[in-house]
Amino acid sequence: DQQVKQNSPSLSVQEGRISILNCDYTNSMFDYFLWYKKYPAEGPTFLISISSIKDKNEDGRFTVFLNKSAKHLSLHIVPSQPGDSAVYFCAAPNRDDKIIFGKGTRLHILP
Amino acid sequence: EADIYQTPRYLVIGTGKKITLECSQTMGHDKMYWYQQDPGMELHLIHYSYGVNSTEKGDLSSESTVSRIRTEHFPLTLESARPSHTSQYLCASSEYRQAPGSPLHFGNGTRLTVT
């Protein structure tokens, strides 16, 4: 049973526009959520996180929104740039401190 | 720059061979992890360690084994490789007493193909 779900395997966005990546979760005990970015043949790198006591966290072009009642979070990238083309993973640590990952969304930034 | 190193980056090997995937980190992190990831799928935790002489199995059943004799080194061994072991293997580390929500640091992975 997937605790962290990314239902869109891929997303294409025009350069300069906003990219919105979505993530749903089932475990209401999650306290933190993290987004990782992964290029082909490289390991994931941390992008941004949010605590469950907040509903928004912003870092430059990246903003994560959390809707606890809907068990939903989203990552907004604006403006989208070619270097943003990658796979984005949503993740959350469970109470055993193990990180649970979603399946990822492949983002294509179109020129 | 990479503070966690995995070798080899790519490996093609025949069925039945014994292989060891290397992982080393220079950050002094106590916790280390091995994840397995197939394209379009989530990362699955297969092994982790809280420190020297500590090893635990993760959530995904794996025929591999790990050892943690030194803080900086966390190798993964497959005694007899099979085609079903074909995957990407990612090593990661983190501080033991880290703030909640602190991220993992990943290596660049080893892509293993068993023919």
Contacts between the chains, C-beta under 8 A, distances in Angstrom:
chain1	res1	chain2	res2	distance
A	2	B	42	7.5
A	4	B	42	7.5
A	9	B	40	6.2
A	31	B	100	6.0
A	31	B	101	7.1
A	32	B	100	5.6
A	32	B	101	3.1
A	33	B	101	7.9
A	34	B	101	6.6
A	34	B	103	5.8
A	36	B	103	7.5
A	41	B	9	7.4
A	41	B	108	7.1
A	41	B	109	7.3
A	41	B	111	7.1
A	42	B	108	5.1
A	42	B	109	7.0
A	43	B	4	7.9
A	43	B	6	7.8
A	43	B	90	5.4
A	43	B	91	8.0
A	43	B	92	7.5
A	43	B	106	3.2
A	43	B	107	5.2
A	43	B	108	4.9
A	43	B	109	5.2
A	44	B	43	7.5
A	44	B	90	7.3
A	44	B	104	7.9
A	44	B	106	5.0
A	45	B	106	7.0
A	46	B	103	3.5
A	46	B	104	7.4
A	46	B	105	7.9
A	49	B	101	5.0
A	49	B	103	6.8
A	51	B	100	7.7
A	51	B	101	6.2
A	89	B	42	7.4
A	89	B	43	7.0
A	93	B	100	7.3
A	93	B	101	6.9
A	98	B	45	5.8
A	98	B	48	7.4
A	98	B	58	7.3
A	98	B	59	7.0
A	99	B	43	7.9
A	99	B	45	7.4
A	99	B	104	6.2
A	100	B	42	8.0
A	101	B	35	8.0
A	101	B	42	4.4
A	101	B	43	4.3
A	102	B	42	5.8
A	103	B	40	6.4
A	103	B	41	5.6
A	103	B	42	4.7
A	104	B	40	7.2
A	104	B	41	7.9
A	104	B	42	7.0
